[in-house]
Amino acid sequence: MPLRLYQHKQLMLKILKYSFYDLMRSRWSYVYFLFYLALGFVLLFLNNDLSKAVITLMNVIIVLVPLISTIFGVMYFYNSKEFTELLLAQPLKRSSIFLGQYLGVASSLTMSLIFGLGIPFVLYGLFRSDTIWDFSLLLITGAFLTLIFTALAFNIALSNENKIKGFGYAVLLWLFLAVIYDGLFLLSLIVFEDYPLDSYSLVATMFNPIDLSRTLILLKLDISALLGYTGAVFKSFFGTNLGLLVSIAMLLIWTILPIWRLAYKSKRKDF
Amino acid sequence: MIQIDSLHKNFGKNQVLSNLDLEIHGGGIFAVLGPNGSGKTTLIKSILGMVVPNKGSITVLDKRIKKNWKYRQEIDYLPQIANFPGNLRVKELIRMIKDLRQKESKELELIKLFGLEPYLDKKLGTLSGGTKQKVNIVLTFMFDSPLIILDEPTTGLDPASLIKLKQLILQEKNRGKTILITTHIMQFVEEMADEIVYLLEGNIYFKGSVEQLMTKTKQTDFEHAIAAISTQTADA
């Protein structure tokens, strides 16, 4: 590895470390962790069935992870303004500072999710069950959603000096992708029902990471009743395995694009 | 040491720096003065790379600073308002900055000088303004860099600490360093500065020694001389 790149990576890892420690001290990381822990135990005891618990969890994760990541991301960015200004005057590259902070937040949220849900499921006997792959995919999707929505939140906060505005936009973004988007999509399907809508709905799903995650998990679980129209189109178009690959690839793009914009915009901002 | 050529910066429609040229050769204390909103902080932040200029070039220690970040290794900067992450302890903050810069540092000496030992385990959020400023000063002076930039260094300091700060600055000057200071305390400038850079409406209006300024404005008192600049330009 060239020396410059190596130094850049080292410094970014240091920022990541300090942001991570900072968050690990914050009460909210524990609240988030304990919430998942409680959710995991309650679901397993109420359902007494691993695969049913996985489906319920999916419905919770798909809505809640984006919401918490968005709010946490925006809050952290604005709260660490002083820390950021201190770092900007140090011999550090801007992208190391912002990517380091971003990865610090995203990784601490991901850890709360993975340990919070992982512990009750492992205790329940996950390793002796064949739902382990479904469960792993659920956590991977949860991690992707955390990475995506934290990155989107950082982008919004970076572009808005005004905290209230930034917060408002972030919540609106979540509301749009989690609720309104599906409504509009359904409406459009009804309005244009006379036309062939297969490729349209494929594309529409890809433009929303939450829909994409839902389709991805349902494809894996292979429950046709829950798959819905888009899922069915996905399945008939790509087949289960290719469908899985394509949706994971799309989630990767959804992750990389906002991170790239974060690095790009942070280089051009005045502080 | 610092070479600035035709620097432009505007924030939206607000032109802050317009076609500014400045050359600072090594050694000595340079006071950057000017009325509120004249672009002092923007100029300093441009040198530090925190503000990205619209046009023009800045060279620090013979290195173009555009798309460069390593040159900041040679700069110690004291920010105007000592804002630190509130839930970090003083000790941890010092350790963190040392870890990031990987340079030799003399923080123990400075902690002793400013009597900060009892505060090392306190969280930064609980410190008073003056104590925060002392921590700020320790963080700035603990490294040995050829260029030191101080933005309102006297804020919140008690007289005893102010004297220590002055001694510290003079000590660094005698070691051949270049020190850039902004302040509104004219007595401090008169006492310390070798050269004055006076900014007005985004450009350099005057650059020279305290004596030259007094001759130019035909004043015998430094504070009046500075005030005279603004009235002279208002009349013109």
HADDOCK unambig.tbl for C-alpha pairs under 7 A between the chains (distance, minus, plus):
assign (segid A and resid 80 and name CA) (segid B and resid 85 and name CA) 6.72 0.50 0.50
assign (segid A and resid 82 and name CA) (segid B and resid 83 and name CA) 5.27 0.50 0.50
assign (segid A and resid 82 and name CA) (segid B and resid 84 and name CA) 5.37 0.50 0.50
assign (segid A and resid 82 and name CA) (segid B and resid 85 and name CA) 5.95 0.50 0.50
assign (segid A and resid 83 and name CA) (segid B and resid 84 and name CA) 5.91 0.50 0.50
assign (segid A and resid 83 and name CA) (segid B and resid 85 and name CA) 5.29 0.50 0.50
assign (segid A and resid 88 and name CA) (segid B and resid 50 and name CA) 6.52 0.50 0.50
assign (segid A and resid 89 and name CA) (segid B and resid 48 and name CA) 6.38 0.50 0.50
assign (segid A and resid 89 and name CA) (segid B and resid 77 and name CA) 6.81 0.50 0.50
assign (segid A and resid 90 and name CA) (segid B and resid 72 and name CA) 6.10 0.50 0.50
assign (segid A and resid 91 and name CA) (segid B and resid 69 and name CA) 5.58 0.50 0.50
assign (segid A and resid 91 and name CA) (segid B and resid 70 and name CA) 5.32 0.50 0.50
assign (segid A and resid 91 and name CA) (segid B and resid 71 and name CA) 6.95 0.50 0.50
assign (segid A and resid 91 and name CA) (segid B and resid 72 and name CA) 4.61 0.50 0.50
assign (segid A and resid 91 and name CA) (segid B and resid 73 and name CA) 5.06 0.50 0.50
assign (segid A and resid 91 and name CA) (segid B and resid 101 and name CA) 6.91 0.50 0.50
assign (segid A and resid 92 and name CA) (segid B and resid 69 and name CA) 5.96 0.50 0.50
assign (segid A and resid 93 and name CA) (segid B and resid 69 and name CA) 5.70 0.50 0.50
assign (segid A and resid 268 and name CA) (segid B and resid 52 and name CA) 6.64 0.50 0.50
assign (segid A and resid 270 and name CA) (segid B and resid 50 and name CA) 5.93 0.50 0.50
assign (segid A and resid 270 and name CA) (segid B and resid 51 and name CA) 4.37 0.50 0.50
assign (segid A and resid 270 and name CA) (segid B and resid 52 and name CA) 5.93 0.50 0.50
assign (segid A and resid 271 and name CA) (segid B and resid 50 and name CA) 5.43 0.50 0.50
assign (segid A and resid 271 and name CA) (segid B and resid 51 and name CA) 5.85 0.50 0.50
